[in-house]
């Protein structure tokens, strides 16, 4: 059993600690610092959030995605055939993202995430997984003005982003995780989802994962278990039906168990975390469980996110002898 | 019979002196009395401005509020609901952050939260000023909850608090009260019944005309369910979606007992709509509704626009309504 995170980490701390990234972006927007100077601050913040995840005791971490405005645009804006459009509500949250607009054939032109991965890995004493948003989610949350069908767009994105996955593998990422949550809202599209993900990961030798959140995979879990990935990430907080769903299948992959609420400030007790792990151990052997929050941590204030991770790690350690 | 009444959704831009005073007040550099004086000065400006432009029903402009939920949960200068406080910073998009409220204890009504400012605004004008509140569902949905075992329990405890505030506003003389529920379409399958139940708890049996404002989001997912809300009027942002909602209403008629609030100017753009475009939108709506069942508004609160832009958008709206009324030979 290992502890990990799903993706992003709050970009700024609260007072009295300075909100350096927020200030730096403001200054760049006012023309007071250059984009290169901003990039240096982003690097420093990345080192800082790597440090916090390690300090909390998390075993497999991410770079915290400090440079990402949202899960869609950071990847899409670097592809050919894409423009960035209007502000839209992100799923069932009160946060917003800029909707990518696909105006021509999408094309991968250069590595998008490789430099970020290399920098983070060099600055991390713990294994660090690379995160990329999945082709289905990117297709579903974009405005398609070119392909005329979500299926065509998702498959085209998969084909192009396969280059990115390969580049990340070549850069040495020990785990490549595809965050592809929207399928739990559109379960009828499971075939498109599976074909796109399979195409994107075709030929990749590295360990891979696909994570979902904000809903349950009940009904599509058998299809997820057929995917060519090592780990399936499920949200057991918003997706209550996942508790039953994992019991009803032979869960022969690793489970990314989202059992700590990434969307609410209430800190779970150690007993709650222990109990959740014990329940899951009945369906998945403990050596195949990753314990993680239910989603990225950016919906929380930084200090709460840190406390939640520490508690999660304590709970997982306490559960380990019991579960094993 | 009154027809095509013009009104606004709630917020107006704050003048620079007030924005500064709010920040000085948070830093302890000025006291509540000083801030209050400036809030009233800005409120008076907007009452006069709305009269000058020619709106029929006015709003007070929310000069004392920063955010529609946080104001009731501990914004500097407000009278927060018991059991709520402001939490740490959370990002809403891009480089924009806000202090997201947290429910930390049992919710209690803290005494009047909005009545003084409403009474002051109404004292300045003979036209009716609407009372403006945030609905129980949105208050809870846009807050963290460290206290209640479920969202349902939190919403059902929040509703009587909003109701108590409604009662105070009505006692003070408010004829119209708007209860905004912009979060109502967040999880319709799971929560819409709860939101309707909360609205019943908030308004049932109170003698006033209730309106609600529902904005951006998947309105199609809650139509026609939204007609179950126990309010006299539902306001939607029509201009931003180019009057697409009319198609929904062609398929399933809007409840004949309710009025429709029609947003006719987009509040997200600096661009001032042409009066002919606004008139075209109203005419399209008039194909489905008699004029006495329509109120005309901007799409949403105007606080993100400049004062000039906000006033220009209100003026276009009022001019368009005046022309349409002339065409229809309504007084």
Interface residues (C-beta under 8 A of the other chain):
Chain A: X10 X11 X12 X14 X19 X22 X25 X26 X29 X69 X70 X87 X89 X92 X94 X95 X96 X97 X98 X264 X265 X266 X298 X299 X300 X301 X302 X303 X304
Chain B: X87 X88 X89 X90 X91 X92 X93 X94 X95 X97 X100 X102 X141 X142 X144 X145 X146 X183 X186 X187 X216 X217
